[in-house]
Each structure stands twice: as structure tokens, then as C-alpha cells.
Amino acid sequence: MPGFILHLGATVLCAHGGQATPLVTQPRVTVSGQPVATLTSPYAVAGCALPPVSGGPCVTAQYVTSATRVTVNGQPVLLQDSQAICAPTGTPLLPLVVQSRVTAI
């Protein structure tokens, strides 16, 4: 199913409210003036509110699903409905605000 492409400026949060940003982007392709994110890029999470006694906080995250037909430099782009897993908590990332002009499958 098509979804909007994630980019560096997208607002992505962990399940506990921490801000997630991609550590590597692909500047060769931009959407809304921002480089796109691909499947191979890990995300850094800052400001996770889950206390250490509960298994937190979220520190990093890795996407496990992505576009199946659109790639940048051979790497699949991330979509708004792509699934990610945070470490060490195992919770998902939640893309809240993304660009709304470019979609991919």
C-alpha cells in the first residue's frame, strides 16, 4: 500500500515521547527540501520518558519494513507506515508529521 516517504525533517517519536532522528540520510534525493531516510539507517532517540527501572529509555531504533518498489542508491526508502523497533525496549517508532506530497509503494 502506498505511503508518504519519511525524510530528515519528519517528526518521529518513540512510544514514550522521545524524538527520533535518522543518523544517515540520502541527500541525493530530497522531498520538501529534506533528504530521504532509507531502511539501512539507524535512528537515534533522545528524550525518551521510560525510566530505567521499566527497561528504558529508548536509545536507538531500526526500521524493519520499507518501500518495496522505490529505492535510493539501492536502499529502500522509509514510508510513514514502515515499522521500527526501539532498543532496548522493543517498542515502535511513531511517525507523526511527514511531508504529504510524495508517496511510494
C-alpha positions as CSV (number, residue, x, y, z in Angstrom):
1,M,0.0,0.0,0.0
2,P,1.4,3.5,-0.8
3,G,2.6,5.7,1.9
4,F,4.3,9.1,2.3
5,I,8.1,9.0,2.3
6,L,10.0,9.8,5.5
7,H,12.6,12.5,5.4
8,L,15.0,14.1,7.8
9,G,12.5,16.8,8.9
10,A,9.7,14.3,9.7
11,T,8.5,14.2,13.3
12,V,9.1,10.7,14.6
13,L,8.7,9.7,18.2
14,C,9.2,6.6,20.3
15,A,6.2,5.2,22.1
16,H,7.3,7.2,25.2
17,G,7.6,10.6,23.6
18,G,11.4,10.6,22.7
19,Q,12.4,12.4,19.5
20,A,13.9,10.0,16.9
21,T,16.1,11.2,14.0
22,P,17.9,9.2,11.3
23,L,21.7,9.0,11.7
24,V,22.2,8.7,7.9
25,T,20.1,10.1,5.1
26,Q,20.3,10.1,1.4
27,P,21.0,13.6,0.2
28,R,20.8,12.5,-3.5
29,V,17.0,12.6,-3.3
30,T,15.0,15.2,-1.3
31,V,11.4,15.7,-0.5
32,S,10.2,19.0,0.8
33,G,13.8,20.1,0.7
34,Q,15.0,17.4,3.1
35,P,17.0,14.3,2.3
36,V,15.0,11.0,2.5
37,A,15.6,8.2,5.0
38,T,16.3,4.6,4.0
39,L,15.9,1.2,5.6
40,T,19.6,0.8,6.5
41,S,19.8,4.0,8.6
42,P,19.6,3.5,12.3
43,Y,17.6,6.2,14.3
44,A,18.9,7.9,17.5
45,V,16.2,8.5,20.2
46,A,16.6,11.4,22.6
47,G,14.3,12.3,25.4
48,C,12.5,9.0,26.0
49,A,10.5,9.2,29.2
50,L,10.6,5.5,30.1
51,P,12.5,5.1,33.3
52,P,15.4,2.7,33.6
53,V,13.6,0.5,36.2
54,S,10.9,-0.2,33.5
55,G,13.5,-1.2,30.9
56,G,14.1,2.2,29.3
57,P,14.9,4.6,28.0
58,C,14.8,4.0,24.2
59,V,18.2,4.8,22.8
60,T,18.2,3.7,19.2
61,A,15.7,2.3,16.7
62,Q,15.9,0.3,13.4
63,Y,13.3,0.1,10.8
64,V,12.4,-3.4,9.6
65,T,9.9,-2.7,6.8
66,S,10.1,-0.1,4.0
67,A,9.0,0.6,0.4
68,T,9.2,-2.4,-1.9
69,R,9.4,-0.6,-5.2
70,V,11.3,2.7,-4.5
71,T,15.0,2.9,-3.7
72,V,17.7,5.5,-3.4
73,N,21.2,4.3,-4.1
74,G,19.9,0.7,-3.9
75,Q,18.4,1.2,-0.5
76,P,14.6,1.1,0.0
77,V,13.0,4.4,1.3
78,L,11.1,4.5,4.5
79,L,7.4,5.2,4.5
80,Q,5.0,6.6,7.1
81,D,3.6,3.1,7.7
82,S,7.0,1.4,7.9
83,Q,7.6,-0.5,11.1
84,A,10.6,0.1,13.5
85,I,11.8,-1.4,16.8
86,C,13.4,0.6,19.5
87,A,16.3,-0.8,21.6
88,P,16.4,-1.8,24.3
89,T,12.6,-1.5,24.9
90,G,11.3,-3.3,21.7
91,T,8.6,-0.6,21.3
92,P,7.7,1.0,17.9
93,L,8.5,4.4,16.4
94,L,5.6,6.6,15.6
95,P,5.9,9.0,12.5
96,L,3.5,11.8,13.4
97,V,4.3,14.6,10.9
98,V,5.6,13.8,7.5
99,Q,5.6,15.5,4.1
100,S,2.4,15.0,2.2
101,R,3.5,15.4,-1.5
102,V,5.5,12.3,-2.4
103,T,4.3,8.7,-1.9
104,A,5.9,5.4,-2.7
105,I,5.0,1.7,-2.7
